[in-house]
């Protein structure tokens, strides 16, 4: 979601499970979400800093412009996550700035 990123507004999906043993690194400034497909799941994550609720933001999980192909038809969504705006409605100054470090 970085301003100026060549992949701005694109999404990718990865299936993680105990069976396949995959892990996923999400760099700072990347939007992310998850969907649990089993009856139980352990979601473990690390952060680069202490949790700061005032700095938290988000994008609506069902943003039609993103067109994320969620693998469920009737998801349970936390009330705070239902309140997030679509990406196109987020003021650009609230989005991270993409810097090509190549």
Order of alpha helices (4+ residues) and beta strands (2+ residues): alpha
